[in-house]
């Protein structure tokens, strides 16, 4: 226990110090976590245990769950080309070519080489999706292409594990194993569908009646871990179950509150995951096999990037194809687990596994730097062409004396309609990609934005706006937006809708520039006004 406590304190302190230093040089925090893991491992000979690895894996689980919240089943069907066509082509082509590479360079037998090749074809869900999520580029065209392939790779882990079982168990029937997997998938989908359709809304309704934030968070954690464990029980990955659970909850009205409450858990466990990735690096082994590792690294990354580029360039421009190819050219975290399984089953020697782990971790290490400079690298292939019909994250032009509207729900849509009737210049900030796409399809000035980020306010030119109207109904989001407004744009006239005295207390410390509109009184005023109009008509109507 003392050793674990000391390791925890050292790891936490080193992570904070390294990331403070790295931040000054604009180095991503993921690198700080990986370097921390490597230094702790080398300096104190502390290796991550199986229990720590399992706990860290839930960082990916929570990440996949929050991604699922943004992609309902309807969106997954809309992305069927990205997921099933692009994903299968990438997985099979990269897996075959990388299998040949492993066969000749590492002198593996055919079965081991095939599994190693398919494992190397997998990319890092944790790094790519976290980086794209943080930057908001997950909704750009290249981000959606990358996401589609990553989702298929999550599914592709299943046949890899199935192959290991088939190759290692000579008495097992291939037909029986395939039938068992198909049956498990069917049962899992039916169970999750029934739970999502008939149980989730009722549970959340009862939980919200308690008016307890602790019970609400506990319910979310239970659902995420429960869905992940259910998927794992049927032989699938934890993260695939979490993604499916997220898509089920994406259909509910609680998705935004769930996401806001879950983010601290996700980020903490993701940090732990990246620390464990760094712990798996053996610097002495890397030094003694540096030539082989570098050859494997360069050739593997080149194969993955070229294959993805070749698939996508058939129907999207070269710039988008290049950005997607470079985004997912690394080897993923699931490969590390598969290499460990291959060693335990006798398919790989431990030295060979260490070489493959080194290639994987180094590829993950360089990925954040590539993603950070993706636009500059893509410019070498094709310059960006600015068009009026850019993706959802198009940056508004510099404007002033305009109305900024937060939220494009039902009330936000009505506000936009009234603002347009007055011929006023406006733009809308919305965090839900579905509503952004709806607004864009109507020709409205709706932009995807995170109201807690300063860049969102800068892009919307908040400080030169004539007024801000906040139309969101979620209490937590409403409080976050008002706090951000008071911090980033304290002198801008802001109009905020609220309900009841409880919500009014949230805005008691705001300045004179915030104008509060109580929903009940505003509606009552309109109803009385309409009633008076009816009375006037009645009085003037001749008998």
MOWO-V215253 format. One record per backbone hydrogen bond with DSSP energy under -1.0 kcal/mol. NH is the residue of the N-H (numbers start at 1). CO is the residue of the C=O. Records with the same first field share a line. If there is no record, write none. Layout:
NH->CO, CO
This chain:
5->1
6->2
7->3
8->4
9->5
10->6
11->7
12->8
13->9
14->10
15->11
16->12
17->13
18->14
19->15
20->16
21->17
22->18
23->19
25->22
26->23
27->22
33->29
34->30
35->31
36->32
37->33
38->34
39->35
40->36
41->37
42->38
43->39
44->40
53->49
54->50
55->51
56->52
57->53
58->55
59->56
61->57
62->58
63->59
64->60
65->61
66->62
67->63
68->64
69->65
70->67
71->68
76->72
77->73
78->74
79->75
80->77
83->79
84->80
86->81
89->85
90->86
91->87
92->88
93->89
94->90
95->91
96->92
97->93
98->94
99->95
100->96
101->97
102->98
103->99
104->100
105->101
106->102
113->109
114->110
115->111
116->112
117->113
118->114
119->115
120->116
121->117
122->119
125->123
128->124
129->125
130->126
131->127
132->128
133->129
134->130
135->131
137->132
138->132
144->140
145->141
146->142
147->143
148->144
149->145
150->146
151->147
152->148
153->149
154->150
155->151
156->152
158->155
160->156
161->157
162->158
163->159
164->160
165->161
166->162
167->163
168->164
169->165
177->173
178->174
179->175
180->176
181->177
182->178
183->179
184->180
185->181
186->182
187->183
188->184
189->185
190->186
191->187
192->188
193->189
194->190
195->191
196->192
197->193
198->194
199->195
200->195
203->199
204->200
205->201
206->202
207->203
208->204
209->205
210->207
216->212
217->213
218->214
219->215
220->216
221->217
222->218
223->219
224->220
225->221
226->222
227->223
228->224
229->225
230->226
231->227
232->228
233->229
234->230
235->232
236->231
241->237
242->238
243->239
244->240
245->241
246->242
247->243
248->244
249->245
250->246
251->248
252->249
258->254
259->255
260->256
261->257
262->258
263->259
266->262
267->263
268->264
269->265
270->266
271->267
272->268
273->269
274->270
275->271
276->272
277->273
278->274
279->275
281->278
286->282
287->283
288->284
289->285
293->289
294->290
295->291
296->292
297->293
298->294
299->295
300->296
301->297
302->298
303->299
304->300
305->301
306->302
307->303
308->304
309->305
310->306
311->307
312->308
313->309
315->312
316->312
321->317
322->318
323->319
324->320
325->321
326->322
327->323
328->324
332->122
337->333
338->334
339->335
340->336
341->337
342->338
343->339
344->340
345->341
346->343
347->342
348->342
353->349
354->350
355->351
356->352
357->353
358->354
359->355
360->356
361->357
362->358
363->359
364->360
365->361
366->362
370->366
371->367
372->368
373->369
374->371
377->373
378->374
379->375
380->377
381->378
382->378
394->391
401->464
403->425
404->467
405->427
406->469
407->429
413->409
414->410
415->411
416->412
417->413
418->414
419->415
420->416
421->417
422->418
423->420
424->419
427->403
428->445
429->405
430->447
436->432
437->433
438->434
439->435
440->436
441->437
443->440
444->439
446->444
447->428
448->392
449->430
453->450
457->453
458->454
459->455
460->456
461->458
462->457
464->461
465->462
466->402
467->402
468->493
469->404
470->495
471->406
478->474
479->475
480->476
481->477
482->478
483->479
484->480
485->481
486->482
487->483
488->484
489->485
492->489
494->513
495->468
496->515
497->470
498->517
504->500
505->501
506->503
507->504
508->505
510->507
514->511
515->494
517->496
519->498
522->518
523->519
524->520
525->521
526->522
527->523
528->524
529->525
530->526
531->527
532->528
533->529
534->530
535->531
536->532
537->533
538->534
539->535
540->536
